């Protein structure tokens, strides 16, 4: 048998083996999906301090870089040549300033928001039964001519009222309530301890990453050029630079935009003398981080909340939020973000639905820049393939298939 035939058979054999191996691996993954998901979640929980540290280091990197730059300019007047001592002083001061900035922001948010939010939530809980009574009376009046809908509302009202006004009928019921409360506080204390522990370890990781980022970057580049060809290594570095541009520009810009919207909402609602001003402003600001759906997700529960106090104020609130979102969409957002991702409205919607379904709220935040990176990678790959085939990459070329 000719050597070419042997080579062809070996190629087909390897292909068949790889297909069989991939099919078997897929079957194993699908059949043990629950176990894999459980172990993956455990792995993520173990790495959570590292993830916190990496995220904090990424967010604090602009502050760190700015302080290093300013310190180098000042120290250049004292040292004729840049020395290791100068770099050490710059890094030390930049680290201290980054930590102080982070503590200042976190402490300010906690001291300003937590007491007011606690007060608002407590007032809401205390006034909710009366508000439900008033709303129930209004709805009953409106549904006089619709007996079926009225009966449904009455049943719903009875259940909600029972939740707020029910009293335990026996010692066993009281014991059950006490056990539930104890379990709630136990879980709450443990979860709080875990979060605080992760944040404290994350701060230590952040300090290491900020001071080692230059070394880690050079080591990673060295590894890339050792494994791949020069062309592929440069391509990977360019792609990672694009990832940094997308995520850094979009997420930081979106956070700044959301803070501005939250503050603006607070001032507008304070002028309008709306109830639960701070609570509503925080909800609007936090949900504004999510593109497209965020304003709706935040506004709808706030409208319902204010409607319990006054339907007319809820209408005014809806108009005010609509005006603020128009201002954000047409003026504030474009000024801060610009066209940072280059995605159309359809792809923005698609990415948020996809990654929101996969990764929840965090997925909705990172959906737009992540999808922009994926589409850019596909575009670069397709253009390279077309270039090898000597085919133009312009969309107009593919309008008439007869010419191809």
C-alpha positions as CSV (number, residue, x, y, z in Angstrom):
1,X,0.0,0.0,0.0
2,X,1.3,3.4,-0.9
3,X,2.6,5.7,1.8
4,X,0.0,8.4,0.8
5,X,-2.9,6.0,1.6
6,X,-1.4,5.1,5.0
7,X,-1.1,8.8,5.8
8,X,-4.7,9.4,4.7
9,X,-6.0,6.5,6.8
10,X,-4.0,7.7,9.9
11,X,-5.5,11.2,9.5
12,X,-9.0,9.7,9.3
13,X,-8.3,7.5,12.3
14,X,-7.0,10.4,14.4
15,X,-10.1,12.5,13.4
16,X,-12.5,9.6,14.3
17,X,-10.7,9.2,17.7
18,X,-10.9,12.9,18.5
19,X,-14.6,13.0,17.5
20,X,-15.3,9.9,19.7
21,X,-13.3,11.4,22.6
22,X,-15.1,14.7,22.3
23,X,-18.5,13.0,22.3
24,X,-17.6,10.9,25.3
25,X,-16.3,14.0,27.2
26,X,-19.5,15.8,26.3
27,X,-21.6,12.9,27.5
28,X,-19.7,12.7,30.8
29,X,-20.1,16.5,31.3
30,X,-23.8,16.4,30.7
31,X,-24.5,13.4,32.9
32,X,-22.5,14.9,35.8
33,X,-23.6,18.5,35.2
34,X,-24.9,19.0,38.7
35,X,-21.7,17.7,40.4
36,X,-19.5,19.8,38.0
37,X,-21.6,22.9,38.8
38,X,-21.4,22.3,42.5
39,X,-17.6,21.8,42.4
40,X,-17.2,24.8,40.2
41,X,-19.2,27.0,42.6
42,X,-17.0,25.7,45.5
43,X,-13.9,26.5,43.5
44,X,-15.2,30.1,42.9
45,X,-16.0,30.5,46.6
46,X,-12.4,29.4,47.5
47,X,-11.0,31.9,45.0
48,X,-13.4,34.7,46.0
49,X,-10.7,36.7,48.0
50,X,-8.4,36.5,44.9
51,X,-11.3,37.7,42.7
52,X,-12.1,40.5,45.1
53,X,-8.4,41.5,45.1
54,X,-8.1,41.4,41.3
55,X,-11.3,43.5,40.8
56,X,-10.2,46.1,43.4
57,X,-6.7,46.2,41.9
58,X,-8.2,46.8,38.4
59,X,-10.5,49.6,39.7
60,X,-7.7,51.2,41.8
61,X,-5.1,51.0,39.0
62,X,-5.9,54.5,37.6
63,X,-5.4,56.0,41.1
64,X,-2.2,54.0,41.6
65,X,-0.8,55.0,38.2
66,X,-1.7,58.7,38.8
67,X,0.1,58.8,42.2
68,X,3.1,57.0,40.8
69,X,3.3,59.5,37.9
70,X,3.0,62.6,40.1
71,X,5.5,61.2,42.7
72,X,8.0,60.5,39.9
73,X,7.7,64.1,38.7
74,X,8.3,65.4,42.2
75,X,11.2,63.0,43.0
76,X,12.9,63.7,39.7
77,X,13.9,67.1,41.2
78,X,15.6,65.3,44.1
79,X,17.2,62.4,42.2
80,X,19.2,63.2,39.1
81,X,18.7,59.7,37.8
82,X,15.8,57.4,38.3
83,X,16.9,54.8,40.9
84,X,15.4,51.8,42.6
85,X,14.9,53.9,45.8
86,X,12.8,56.4,43.8
87,X,10.6,53.6,42.4
88,X,10.2,52.1,45.9
89,X,9.0,55.4,47.3
90,X,6.6,56.0,44.4
91,X,5.1,52.5,44.7
92,X,4.8,52.9,48.5
93,X,3.0,56.2,48.3
94,X,0.8,55.0,45.5
95,X,-0.2,52.0,47.5
96,X,-1.0,54.1,50.6
97,X,-3.0,56.6,48.5
98,X,-5.0,53.8,46.8
99,X,-5.9,52.2,50.1
100,X,-6.9,55.5,51.7
101,X,-9.0,56.4,48.6
102,X,-10.7,53.0,48.8
103,X,-11.3,53.3,52.6
104,X,-12.6,56.8,52.2
105,X,-15.1,55.9,49.4
106,X,-16.3,52.7,51.3
107,X,-16.5,54.5,54.7
108,X,-18.4,57.4,53.2
109,X,-20.9,55.2,51.5
110,X,-21.4,53.1,54.7
111,X,-21.7,56.2,57.0
112,X,-24.0,58.1,54.7
113,X,-26.2,55.3,53.2
114,X,-26.6,52.6,55.8
115,X,-28.3,54.7,58.5
116,X,-30.7,56.4,56.1
117,X,-31.4,53.1,54.2
118,X,-32.1,51.4,57.5
119,X,-34.5,54.2,58.5
120,X,-36.3,54.1,55.2
121,X,-36.7,50.3,55.2
122,X,-38.0,50.5,58.8
123,X,-40.5,53.2,58.0
124,X,-41.6,51.3,55.0
125,X,-42.2,48.2,57.0
126,X,-44.1,50.2,59.7
127,X,-46.3,52.1,57.2
128,X,-46.8,49.3,54.7
129,X,-50.0,47.8,56.3
130,X,-51.7,51.2,56.3
131,X,-50.6,51.8,52.8
132,X,-52.0,48.4,51.7
133,X,-55.3,49.2,53.4
134,X,-55.6,52.5,51.5
135,X,-54.5,50.8,48.2
136,X,-57.0,48.0,48.8
137,X,-59.9,50.5,49.3
138,X,-59.0,52.3,46.1
139,X,-58.8,49.1,44.1
140,X,-62.1,47.9,45.6
141,X,-63.7,51.1,44.4
142,X,-62.2,50.7,40.9
143,X,-63.2,47.0,40.6
144,X,-66.9,47.4,41.7
145,X,-68.0,46.3,38.2
146,X,-65.5,43.4,38.0
147,X,-66.5,40.8,40.6
148,X,-64.0,38.1,39.5
149,X,-61.0,40.5,39.6
150,X,-62.3,41.9,42.9
151,X,-62.5,38.5,44.5
152,X,-58.9,37.8,43.4
153,X,-57.7,41.1,44.9
154,X,-59.5,40.3,48.2
155,X,-57.8,36.9,48.5
156,X,-54.4,38.5,47.8
157,X,-55.0,41.3,50.3
158,X,-56.1,38.7,53.0
159,X,-52.8,36.8,52.5
160,X,-50.6,39.9,52.7
161,X,-52.5,41.3,55.7
162,X,-52.1,38.0,57.5
163,X,-48.3,38.1,56.9
164,X,-48.1,41.5,58.7
165,X,-50.7,41.1,61.4
166,X,-50.8,37.4,62.2
167,X,-50.1,36.3,65.8
168,X,-48.9,32.9,66.8
169,X,-51.6,30.7,68.2
170,X,-49.5,28.2,70.2
171,X,-46.1,27.7,71.9
172,X,-45.1,25.4,69.0
173,X,-45.7,28.2,66.5
174,X,-43.7,30.6,68.7
175,X,-40.9,28.1,68.9
176,X,-41.0,27.7,65.1
177,X,-40.7,31.4,64.6
178,X,-37.9,31.7,67.1
179,X,-36.0,28.9,65.3
180,X,-36.5,30.6,61.9
181,X,-35.3,34.0,63.4
182,X,-32.2,32.3,65.0
183,X,-31.4,30.5,61.7
184,X,-31.8,33.8,59.8
185,X,-29.4,35.7,62.2
186,X,-26.9,32.8,62.2
187,X,-26.8,32.7,58.4
188,X,-26.6,36.5,58.2
189,X,-23.7,36.7,60.7
190,X,-21.8,33.9,58.9
191,X,-22.4,35.5,55.5
192,X,-21.3,38.9,56.8
193,X,-18.2,37.3,58.4
194,X,-17.3,35.6,55.1
195,X,-17.8,38.8,53.0
196,X,-15.7,40.8,55.5
197,X,-13.0,38.1,55.5
198,X,-12.9,38.0,51.7
199,X,-12.7,41.8,51.4
200,X,-9.8,42.0,54.0
201,X,-7.9,39.3,52.2
202,X,-8.8,40.9,48.9
203,X,-7.2,44.2,50.1
204,X,-4.0,42.3,50.7
205,X,-4.2,40.7,47.3
206,X,-4.9,44.1,45.7
207,X,-1.7,45.6,47.3
208,X,0.4,42.7,45.9
209,X,-1.2,42.9,42.4
210,X,-0.8,46.7,42.2
211,X,2.9,46.5,43.1
212,X,3.6,43.4,41.0
213,X,1.5,44.2,37.9
214,X,4.5,45.4,35.8
215,X,6.5,42.3,36.7
216,X,3.5,40.0,36.1
217,X,2.9,41.7,32.7
218,X,6.5,41.2,31.6
219,X,6.4,37.5,32.8
220,X,3.2,36.9,30.9
221,X,4.6,38.4,27.7
222,X,7.7,36.3,28.1
223,X,5.6,33.1,28.5
224,X,3.5,34.0,25.4
225,X,6.5,34.5,23.2
226,X,8.0,31.2,24.5
227,X,4.9,29.2,23.7
228,X,3.6,30.9,20.5
229,X,5.2,32.3,17.4
230,X,6.0,36.1,17.4
231,X,3.0,36.8,15.2
232,X,0.5,34.9,17.3
233,X,2.0,36.3,20.6
234,X,1.6,39.8,19.3
235,X,-1.9,39.0,18.2
236,X,-2.8,37.7,21.7
237,X,-1.3,40.8,23.3
238,X,-3.3,43.1,20.9
239,X,-6.5,41.2,21.8
240,X,-5.8,41.5,25.5
241,X,-5.2,45.3,25.1
242,X,-8.6,45.5,23.3
243,X,-10.2,43.6,26.2
244,X,-8.6,46.1,28.7
245,X,-9.9,49.0,26.6
246,X,-13.4,47.5,26.4
247,X,-13.8,46.5,30.1
248,X,-11.8,49.4,31.6
249,X,-13.5,52.1,29.5
250,X,-17.1,50.7,29.7
251,X,-17.3,49.5,33.3
252,X,-15.5,52.4,34.9
253,X,-17.5,54.8,32.7
254,X,-20.8,53.1,33.6
255,X,-20.0,53.2,37.3
256,X,-19.3,57.0,37.1
257,X,-22.5,57.5,35.0
258,X,-24.6,55.5,37.6
259,X,-23.2,57.5,40.5
260,X,-24.1,60.8,38.7
261,X,-27.6,59.4,38.0
262,X,-28.1,58.3,41.6
263,X,-27.0,61.7,42.9
264,X,-29.2,63.6,40.4
265,X,-32.2,61.4,41.2
266,X,-31.7,62.1,45.0
267,X,-31.7,65.9,44.4
268,X,-34.7,65.8,42.1
269,X,-36.7,63.6,44.4
270,X,-35.7,65.8,47.4
271,X,-37.0,68.9,45.6
272,X,-40.2,67.0,44.8
273,X,-40.5,65.9,48.4
274,X,-40.9,62.2,47.5
275,X,-41.1,59.5,50.1
276,X,-38.1,57.1,50.5
277,X,-35.9,59.5,48.6
278,X,-32.5,57.9,49.5
279,X,-33.7,54.3,49.2
280,X,-35.2,55.0,45.7
281,X,-32.1,56.9,44.6
282,X,-29.8,54.0,45.6
283,X,-32.0,51.5,43.7
284,X,-32.0,53.8,40.6
285,X,-28.2,54.3,40.8
286,X,-27.4,50.6,41.3
287,X,-29.7,49.3,38.6
288,X,-28.5,51.9,36.1
289,X,-25.2,50.0,35.9
290,X,-27.0,47.4,33.8
291,X,-27.4,48.7,30.2
292,X,-30.8,48.8,28.5
293,X,-32.8,46.9,31.2
294,X,-31.4,48.6,34.2
295,X,-33.5,51.8,34.2
296,X,-36.7,49.7,33.9
297,X,-35.7,47.1,36.5
298,X,-35.0,50.0,39.0
299,X,-37.9,52.2,38.1
300,X,-40.8,49.7,38.3
301,X,-40.4,48.6,41.9
302,X,-39.8,52.2,43.0
303,X,-43.0,53.3,41.2
304,X,-45.0,50.6,43.1
305,X,-43.3,51.6,46.4
306,X,-44.2,55.2,46.0
307,X,-47.7,54.3,44.7
308,X,-48.4,52.8,48.1
309,X,-48.0,56.3,49.7
310,X,-49.6,58.3,46.9
311,X,-50.5,57.3,43.3
312,X,-50.2,60.9,42.2
313,X,-46.6,61.1,43.5
314,X,-45.9,57.8,41.7
315,X,-47.0,59.4,38.4
316,X,-44.8,62.4,39.1
317,X,-41.9,60.1,39.9
318,X,-42.4,58.1,36.7
319,X,-42.2,61.4,34.7
320,X,-39.1,62.6,36.6
321,X,-37.3,59.3,36.0
322,X,-38.2,59.3,32.3
323,X,-36.7,62.8,32.0
324,X,-33.6,61.8,33.9
325,X,-33.1,58.7,31.8
326,X,-33.5,60.7,28.6
327,X,-30.9,63.1,29.9
328,X,-28.6,60.2,30.7
329,X,-29.2,58.5,27.3
330,X,-28.7,61.6,25.2
331,X,-26.2,63.7,27.2
332,X,-24.5,62.3,30.2
333,X,-24.0,58.7,29.0
334,X,-22.5,59.7,25.5
335,X,-20.2,62.3,27.1
336,X,-18.8,59.7,29.6
337,X,-18.9,56.5,27.6
338,X,-19.0,57.7,24.0
339,X,-19.3,54.8,21.5
340,X,-17.0,52.7,23.6
341,X,-18.1,49.3,22.4
342,X,-19.4,49.9,18.9
343,X,-22.3,47.5,19.4
344,X,-25.7,48.0,17.9
345,X,-28.8,48.1,20.1
346,X,-29.7,44.6,19.0
347,X,-26.4,43.1,20.1
348,X,-26.6,45.0,23.4
349,X,-30.0,43.5,24.1
350,X,-28.8,40.0,23.0
351,X,-25.7,40.1,25.1
352,X,-27.6,41.2,28.3
353,X,-30.2,38.4,27.9
354,X,-27.5,35.8,27.2
355,X,-25.0,36.6,29.9
356,X,-27.7,37.8,32.4
357,X,-29.3,34.3,32.1
358,X,-25.9,32.6,32.5
359,X,-24.3,34.7,35.3
360,X,-27.1,36.7,36.8
361,X,-26.6,40.4,37.8
362,X,-22.8,40.3,37.3
363,X,-23.4,38.8,33.8
364,X,-25.7,41.7,32.9
365,X,-23.0,44.2,33.9
366,X,-20.1,42.6,31.9
367,X,-22.4,41.5,29.0
368,X,-21.8,44.4,26.7
369,X,-18.0,44.6,26.8
370,X,-17.6,40.8,26.9
371,X,-19.8,40.4,23.8
372,X,-17.9,43.3,22.1
373,X,-14.6,41.3,22.7
374,X,-16.2,38.1,21.3
375,X,-17.4,39.8,18.2
376,X,-14.1,41.5,17.7
377,X,-12.3,38.2,17.9
378,X,-14.6,36.6,15.4
379,X,-14.2,39.7,13.1
380,X,-10.4,39.5,13.3
381,X,-10.4,35.8,12.5
382,X,-12.8,36.1,9.6
383,X,-10.8,39.0,8.1
384,X,-7.6,37.0,8.3
385,X,-9.2,34.0,6.6
386,X,-10.6,36.3,3.9
387,X,-7.2,37.9,3.4
388,X,-5.6,34.4,2.9
389,X,-8.2,33.7,0.3
390,X,-7.6,37.1,-1.3
391,X,-11.3,38.1,-0.8
392,X,-12.2,41.7,0.2
393,X,-13.6,42.0,3.8
394,X,-16.1,44.8,3.0
395,X,-19.8,43.9,3.4
396,X,-20.7,45.4,0.0
397,X,-18.7,42.8,-1.8
398,X,-21.0,40.0,-0.6
399,X,-24.3,41.7,-1.7
400,X,-24.2,40.1,-5.2
401,X,-23.3,36.4,-4.9
402,X,-23.2,36.1,-8.6
403,X,-20.0,38.2,-8.7
404,X,-18.2,36.0,-6.2
